Amino acid sequence: MSVLEWLAVLTSLLGIVFSTRQIRICWLFYGISSLLYGKIFFSIKLYADCLLQIFFFFSSIYGWFHWHHYQKADKMTVITASHKSLLRDIAMAAALSAIFGFYLKNYTDDAFPWVDAILSCYSIVAQFWAARLYKANWFLWIVIDFCYTALFCYRGLWLTAWLYSVFMVMAVIGLKKWQNKNPAVACD
């Protein structure tokens, strides 16, 4: 466990704590942790996860401004996306996972090309849903975090595996808080 991993874990934890409370500063901590984890994942040959961290960095900028735009009295309105749009996003992630997994398997030395591709593509969907305030983001994060916990245990990133198990618990808490504090608004 390196100092870099400790810093990445700390900033990630701060991000998720603020996110479950719908406090906009979460995006600052997500941005910092993304840069730190990008370096870590590159060093252990999880290239899709490294690229995912670059995406997360830019989505943290998007989330910062999007949440500011919709913020009202320090609380935001949670959105219940239509089944059609959720299924569209999930199908798109599946297709991109297949393409990305094929590329990683055949053109890189990625340690786990298919798992890396699948988790990265679905993480992009979950992050997009979180930035858009879709309640469903928490459900997807629970599944993704479970899978990442197993992957990081296998890769020997014990502190990061612990972090992702905490993320699972925080995702459940976030889901409950988002359901209890804000009535969901339907969206197409």
C-alpha positions as CSV (number, residue, x, y, z in Angstrom):
1,M,0.0,0.0,0.0
2,S,1.6,3.2,-1.2
3,V,1.2,6.7,-0.1
4,L,-0.4,7.4,-3.5
5,E,-3.0,4.7,-2.8
6,W,-3.8,6.1,0.6
7,L,-4.3,9.6,-0.9
8,A,-6.5,8.1,-3.6
9,V,-8.6,6.3,-1.0
10,L,-9.0,9.3,1.2
11,T,-10.1,11.6,-1.6
12,S,-12.5,9.0,-2.9
13,L,-14.0,8.5,0.5
14,L,-14.5,12.2,0.8
15,G,-16.1,12.3,-2.6
16,I,-18.6,9.6,-1.8
17,V,-19.5,11.0,1.6
18,F,-20.3,14.4,0.1
19,S,-22.1,12.8,-2.9
20,T,-24.5,10.9,-0.7
21,R,-25.3,14.2,1.0
22,Q,-25.7,15.9,-2.4
23,I,-22.9,18.4,-1.6
24,R,-21.3,19.7,-4.7
25,I,-17.7,19.6,-3.4
26,C,-17.9,15.9,-4.0
27,W,-16.8,16.5,-7.6
28,L,-13.6,18.2,-6.5
29,F,-12.6,15.2,-4.5
30,Y,-13.6,12.8,-7.3
31,G,-11.4,14.8,-9.7
32,I,-8.4,14.5,-7.4
33,S,-8.9,10.8,-6.7
34,S,-9.3,10.2,-10.5
35,L,-5.9,11.6,-11.2
36,L,-4.3,9.6,-8.4
37,Y,-6.0,6.3,-9.4
38,G,-5.1,6.9,-13.1
39,K,-1.5,6.6,-12.1
40,I,-2.1,3.6,-9.9
41,F,-4.1,1.7,-12.5
42,F,-1.6,2.4,-15.3
43,S,1.2,1.0,-13.1
44,I,-0.6,-2.3,-12.6
45,K,-1.6,-2.7,-16.3
46,L,-5.4,-2.0,-15.9
47,Y,-5.4,0.3,-18.9
48,A,-9.2,0.6,-19.3
49,D,-9.4,1.6,-15.7
50,C,-6.6,4.1,-16.2
51,L,-8.6,5.7,-19.1
52,L,-11.7,5.5,-17.0
53,Q,-10.0,7.7,-14.5
54,I,-9.3,10.3,-17.2
55,F,-13.0,10.2,-18.0
56,F,-13.9,10.5,-14.3
57,F,-11.7,13.5,-14.1
58,F,-13.5,15.3,-16.9
59,S,-16.9,14.1,-15.7
60,S,-16.1,15.6,-12.3
61,I,-15.8,18.9,-14.0
62,Y,-19.2,18.3,-15.7
63,G,-20.8,17.2,-12.5
64,W,-19.5,20.3,-10.7
65,F,-21.2,22.6,-13.2
66,H,-24.3,20.4,-13.7
67,W,-25.0,20.2,-10.0
68,H,-24.5,23.9,-9.6
69,H,-27.0,24.6,-12.4
70,Y,-29.7,22.4,-10.8
71,Q,-28.9,23.1,-7.2
72,K,-31.8,24.8,-5.3
73,A,-31.3,25.7,-1.7
74,D,-28.4,23.3,-1.4
75,K,-30.6,20.3,-2.5
76,M,-31.1,18.9,-5.9
77,T,-34.0,17.1,-7.5
78,V,-33.4,13.4,-8.0
79,I,-34.6,12.1,-11.4
80,T,-36.2,8.8,-12.2
81,A,-35.1,8.1,-15.7
82,S,-37.4,6.2,-18.1
83,H,-36.8,2.4,-18.5
84,K,-36.2,3.1,-22.2
85,S,-33.3,5.5,-21.5
86,L,-31.8,3.2,-18.8
87,L,-32.0,0.2,-21.1
88,R,-30.5,2.2,-24.0
89,D,-27.5,3.3,-21.8
90,I,-27.0,-0.3,-20.6
91,A,-27.1,-1.7,-24.1
92,M,-24.7,1.0,-25.3
93,A,-22.3,0.0,-22.5
94,A,-22.5,-3.7,-23.5
95,A,-21.7,-2.9,-27.1
96,L,-18.8,-0.6,-26.1
97,S,-17.6,-3.3,-23.7
98,A,-17.3,-5.8,-26.5
99,I,-15.4,-3.5,-28.7
100,F,-13.1,-2.2,-26.0
101,G,-12.6,-5.7,-24.6
102,F,-11.6,-7.0,-28.0
103,Y,-9.1,-4.2,-28.4
104,L,-7.6,-4.6,-25.0
105,K,-7.3,-8.4,-25.4
106,N,-5.7,-8.2,-28.9
107,Y,-3.6,-5.0,-28.7
108,T,-2.4,-4.5,-25.1
109,D,-1.0,-6.4,-22.3
110,D,-4.0,-5.5,-20.0
111,A,-4.1,-8.0,-17.1
112,F,-7.8,-8.5,-17.4
113,P,-9.0,-7.1,-20.7
114,W,-12.6,-8.2,-20.6
115,V,-13.3,-7.5,-17.0
116,D,-11.5,-4.2,-17.3
117,A,-13.5,-3.2,-20.4
118,I,-16.9,-4.2,-19.0
119,L,-16.4,-2.5,-15.6
120,S,-15.0,0.6,-17.2
121,C,-17.9,1.0,-19.7
122,Y,-20.6,0.4,-17.1
123,S,-18.8,2.8,-14.7
124,I,-19.1,5.5,-17.4
125,V,-22.8,4.9,-17.5
126,A,-23.1,5.0,-13.7
127,Q,-21.0,8.2,-13.6
128,F,-23.2,9.9,-16.3
129,W,-26.3,8.9,-14.3
130,A,-24.8,10.3,-11.1
131,A,-24.0,13.6,-12.8
132,R,-27.5,13.7,-14.2
133,L,-29.0,13.0,-10.8
134,Y,-30.6,9.7,-11.9
135,K,-31.6,7.6,-8.9
136,A,-30.6,4.5,-10.8
137,N,-26.9,5.4,-10.6
138,W,-26.8,4.0,-7.1
139,F,-28.1,0.6,-8.2
140,L,-25.5,0.3,-10.9
141,W,-22.7,1.4,-8.6
142,I,-23.6,-1.3,-6.1
143,V,-23.0,-4.0,-8.8
144,I,-19.9,-2.4,-10.2
145,D,-18.3,-1.8,-6.8
146,F,-18.9,-5.5,-5.9
147,C,-17.1,-6.6,-9.1
148,Y,-14.3,-4.1,-8.6
149,T,-13.8,-5.3,-5.0
150,A,-13.2,-8.8,-6.2
151,L,-10.8,-7.6,-9.0
152,F,-8.8,-5.4,-6.7
153,C,-8.5,-8.2,-4.1
154,Y,-7.2,-10.5,-6.9
155,R,-4.7,-7.8,-8.0
156,G,-3.4,-7.3,-4.4
157,L,-4.7,-3.7,-4.0
158,W,-6.1,-4.5,-0.6
159,L,-6.8,-0.9,0.5
160,T,-8.5,-0.1,-2.8
161,A,-10.6,-3.3,-2.5
162,W,-11.6,-2.2,1.0
163,L,-12.5,1.2,-0.5
164,Y,-14.7,-0.3,-3.1
165,S,-16.5,-2.5,-0.5
166,V,-17.1,0.8,1.4
167,F,-18.4,2.3,-1.8
168,M,-20.9,-0.5,-2.0
169,V,-22.2,0.3,1.5
170,M,-22.2,4.0,0.7
171,A,-24.1,3.4,-2.5
172,V,-26.8,1.7,-0.5
173,I,-26.8,4.7,1.9
174,G,-26.8,7.1,-1.0
175,L,-29.7,5.4,-2.6
176,K,-31.7,5.6,0.6
177,K,-30.9,9.2,1.2
178,W,-31.7,10.2,-2.3
179,Q,-35.0,8.3,-2.1
180,N,-36.0,9.8,1.3
181,K,-34.9,13.4,0.8
182,N,-36.1,14.2,-2.6
183,P,-39.2,13.1,-4.4
184,A,-38.1,11.8,-7.8
185,V,-39.1,13.6,-10.9
186,A,-39.8,11.5,-14.0
187,C,-37.7,12.0,-17.0
188,D,-37.5,10.6,-20.5
